[in-house]
């Protein structure tokens, strides 16, 4: 029996080069794709995190200016700030349904479903919340615990240009 992924990898290496061939993967439905490089994924995350921080900072400034002369209870201010911290990534995620926000657009990547390579759609809000809030916390927890990640992968970042070239061959 032939090893299809190995044959595909050899052909991709011949046509698109060894760097692209190393990043070759297959969705659950068998369709081939080229995953984004580690630096591209990191840069996309950093850009998205910077957008999150800017949005949260702007929201905080607006809140501070709007309430500077009012005597609101501390609990209301705390709830508003927590709402900003959670609401900003969810709002940013509304623009993420097609898998492209600012970070992905700058790095030429797209976040897609691992099942079939399709758009992440309504899960985009959750994906952005995970990318901006929970992912940094997970990294800290993994470093402190000295553990690798566990769990199932539902989404993957693909290199759009390399995947397009792969499919055109």
C-alpha positions as CSV (number, residue, x, y, z in Angstrom):
1,X,0.0,0.0,0.0
2,X,1.3,3.5,-0.9
3,X,1.7,6.2,1.6
4,X,-0.3,9.1,0.1
5,X,0.9,11.9,2.4
6,X,4.6,10.9,1.7
7,X,4.0,10.9,-2.1
8,X,2.2,14.2,-1.9
9,X,5.0,15.7,0.2
10,X,7.6,14.6,-2.4
11,X,5.6,16.1,-5.2
12,X,5.1,19.4,-3.3
13,X,8.8,19.5,-2.4
14,X,9.6,19.1,-6.1
15,X,7.2,21.8,-7.2
16,X,7.0,24.3,-4.3
17,X,10.2,23.6,-2.4
18,X,11.2,21.8,0.8
19,X,10.1,24.6,3.2
20,X,6.5,24.5,1.9
21,X,6.6,20.6,1.8
22,X,7.5,20.5,5.6
23,X,4.3,22.5,6.3
24,X,2.0,20.3,4.2
25,X,-1.0,18.9,6.1
26,X,-4.4,17.4,5.4
27,X,-7.8,18.5,6.7
28,X,-10.0,15.8,8.2
29,X,-11.7,15.4,4.8
30,X,-8.4,14.7,3.1
31,X,-7.9,18.0,1.3
32,X,-4.3,19.2,1.4
33,X,-3.2,22.5,2.8
34,X,0.0,24.3,3.8
35,X,0.0,25.4,7.4
36,X,1.2,28.9,8.3
37,X,4.8,29.1,9.5
38,X,5.4,29.5,13.2
39,X,6.6,33.1,12.9
40,X,3.6,34.1,10.7
41,X,1.3,32.6,13.4
42,X,3.1,34.4,16.2
43,X,3.1,37.7,14.3
44,X,-0.6,37.4,13.5
45,X,-1.3,36.7,17.2
46,X,0.8,39.7,18.3
47,X,-1.0,42.0,15.9
48,X,-4.4,40.8,17.0
49,X,-3.3,41.1,20.7
50,X,-2.1,44.7,20.0
51,X,-5.5,45.5,18.5
52,X,-7.2,44.0,21.5
53,X,-5.0,46.1,23.9
54,X,-5.7,49.3,21.9
55,X,-9.4,48.6,21.9
56,X,-9.5,47.8,25.6
57,X,-7.4,50.9,26.3
58,X,-9.6,53.1,24.2
59,X,-12.7,51.7,25.9
60,X,-11.1,52.4,29.3
61,X,-10.3,56.0,28.3
62,X,-13.9,56.5,27.0
63,X,-15.3,55.0,30.3
64,X,-13.0,57.2,32.4
65,X,-13.9,60.4,30.5
66,X,-17.6,59.6,30.5
67,X,-17.7,58.9,34.3
68,X,-15.2,61.4,35.6
69,X,-17.8,63.7,37.2
70,X,-20.2,61.0,38.3
71,X,-20.2,59.0,41.5
72,X,-20.7,55.5,40.2
73,X,-20.1,52.6,42.6
74,X,-16.8,50.7,42.4
75,X,-18.7,47.5,41.5
76,X,-20.2,49.1,38.4
77,X,-16.8,50.4,37.3
78,X,-15.3,46.9,37.8
79,X,-18.2,45.2,35.9
80,X,-17.7,47.7,33.0
81,X,-14.0,47.0,32.8
82,X,-14.5,43.3,32.9
83,X,-17.1,43.8,30.2
84,X,-14.5,45.6,28.1
85,X,-11.9,42.9,28.6
86,X,-14.3,40.2,27.3
87,X,-16.4,42.4,25.0
88,X,-13.5,43.8,22.9
89,X,-12.3,40.4,21.6
90,X,-15.9,39.2,21.0
91,X,-16.5,42.4,19.0
92,X,-13.2,42.0,17.1
93,X,-14.2,38.4,16.5
94,X,-17.3,39.5,14.6
95,X,-15.0,40.6,11.8
96,X,-13.2,37.2,12.0
97,X,-15.9,35.0,10.5
98,X,-14.0,34.6,7.3
99,X,-10.8,33.8,9.2
100,X,-9.2,37.1,8.3
101,X,-8.6,40.0,10.7
102,X,-5.8,42.5,10.8
103,X,-3.1,40.0,12.0
104,X,-4.0,37.4,9.4
105,X,-4.3,39.9,6.6
106,X,-0.8,41.3,7.4
107,X,0.8,37.8,7.5
108,X,-1.1,36.2,4.6
109,X,-2.7,33.6,6.8
110,X,-6.3,32.5,7.4
111,X,-7.8,30.6,10.3
112,X,-10.0,27.7,9.0
113,X,-11.7,24.6,10.4
114,X,-9.5,21.6,10.6
115,X,-12.5,19.5,9.6
116,X,-12.8,20.7,6.0
117,X,-10.8,24.0,5.6
118,X,-14.1,26.0,5.7
119,X,-14.8,29.3,7.3
120,X,-15.0,29.3,11.1
121,X,-18.2,31.4,10.9
122,X,-20.1,31.9,14.1
123,X,-17.3,30.4,16.2
124,X,-15.1,33.5,15.3
125,X,-16.1,35.4,18.4
126,X,-15.1,32.5,20.6
127,X,-11.9,32.0,18.6
128,X,-10.9,35.6,19.1
129,X,-11.6,35.5,22.8
130,X,-9.4,32.4,23.0
131,X,-6.6,34.0,20.9
132,X,-6.5,37.2,23.0
133,X,-7.4,36.3,26.5
134,X,-7.2,32.6,27.1
135,X,-4.2,31.7,25.0
136,X,-1.8,34.0,27.0
137,X,-3.1,32.4,30.2
138,X,-2.7,28.9,28.8
139,X,0.9,29.7,27.8
140,X,1.6,30.9,31.4
141,X,0.0,27.9,32.9
142,X,1.9,25.5,30.6
143,X,5.2,27.2,31.4
144,X,4.5,27.1,35.1
145,X,3.4,23.5,35.0
146,X,6.1,22.4,32.6
147,X,3.5,20.7,30.4
148,X,2.7,20.5,26.7
149,X,-0.8,21.2,25.5
150,X,-3.5,18.6,25.4
151,X,-6.9,18.7,23.8
152,X,-8.3,18.6,20.3
153,X,-7.5,21.0,17.5
154,X,-10.5,22.5,15.8
155,X,-8.9,25.3,13.8
156,X,-5.6,25.7,12.0
157,X,-3.9,28.7,10.4
158,X,-3.0,28.1,6.8
159,X,-0.6,29.9,4.5
160,X,-3.1,31.3,1.9
161,X,-0.6,31.9,-1.0
162,X,1.1,28.5,-0.6
163,X,-2.2,26.7,-0.3
164,X,-3.5,28.4,-3.4
165,X,-0.4,27.4,-5.3
166,X,-0.7,23.9,-4.0
167,X,-4.3,23.6,-5.2
168,X,-3.6,25.1,-8.6
169,X,-1.1,22.3,-9.4
